[in-house]
Amino acid sequence: MQTHHAKRRAQQRGIPPLIDQLLDLYGHDEYDGNGKVVIYLNKSAARIAETRTAIVKA
């Protein structure tokens, strides 16, 4: 569940909803030291996401 602000910023940044869902499910959270949380797919999370989803590589 995202806030209206988060949805708008994701759209402005061109982040597709699928990527947002993958980050929610498999992303790794880290605090940046300035009060923000950075969420990304590290190698192990990317492998898990790849094996558990039906995404076909182009």
C-alpha positions as CSV (number, residue, x, y, z in Angstrom):
1,M,0.0,0.0,0.0
2,Q,1.5,3.3,-1.1
3,T,0.6,6.9,-0.2
4,H,-0.7,9.1,-2.9
5,H,2.6,11.0,-2.8
6,A,4.6,7.8,-3.3
7,K,2.4,6.7,-6.3
8,R,2.8,10.1,-7.9
9,R,6.6,10.1,-7.4
10,A,7.0,6.6,-8.8
11,Q,5.0,7.7,-11.9
12,Q,7.2,10.8,-12.3
13,R,10.3,8.7,-12.0
14,G,9.0,6.2,-14.5
15,I,9.0,3.2,-12.1
16,P,6.5,0.7,-13.5
17,P,4.0,-0.9,-11.0
18,L,5.5,-4.3,-11.6
19,I,8.9,-3.1,-10.4
20,D,7.2,-1.5,-7.4
21,Q,5.5,-4.8,-6.5
22,L,8.8,-6.7,-6.8
23,L,10.5,-4.3,-4.5
24,D,7.7,-4.6,-2.0
25,L,7.9,-8.4,-2.1
26,Y,11.7,-9.0,-2.4
27,G,13.4,-5.7,-1.9
28,H,16.1,-5.1,0.7
29,D,15.6,-2.1,3.0
30,E,18.5,0.1,4.2
31,Y,18.5,3.4,6.0
32,D,20.5,6.1,4.3
33,G,21.5,7.9,7.5
34,N,19.4,10.9,6.6
35,G,16.0,9.6,7.8
36,K,15.1,7.8,4.5
37,V,14.8,4.2,3.6
38,V,16.3,2.9,0.3
39,I,14.8,-0.2,-1.1
40,Y,16.6,-2.2,-3.8
41,L,17.0,-5.7,-5.1
42,N,20.3,-7.2,-4.1
43,K,21.7,-10.2,-6.0
44,S,20.0,-12.9,-3.8
45,A,16.7,-11.1,-3.8
46,A,16.8,-10.6,-7.6
47,R,17.5,-14.4,-8.0
48,I,14.5,-15.2,-5.8
49,A,12.3,-12.8,-7.6
50,E,13.4,-14.2,-10.9
51,T,12.6,-17.8,-9.9
52,R,9.3,-17.0,-8.3
53,T,7.8,-14.9,-11.0
54,A,6.9,-15.6,-14.6
55,I,8.9,-12.8,-16.1
56,V,10.6,-13.7,-19.3
57,K,13.9,-12.1,-20.2
58,A,14.0,-10.3,-23.5
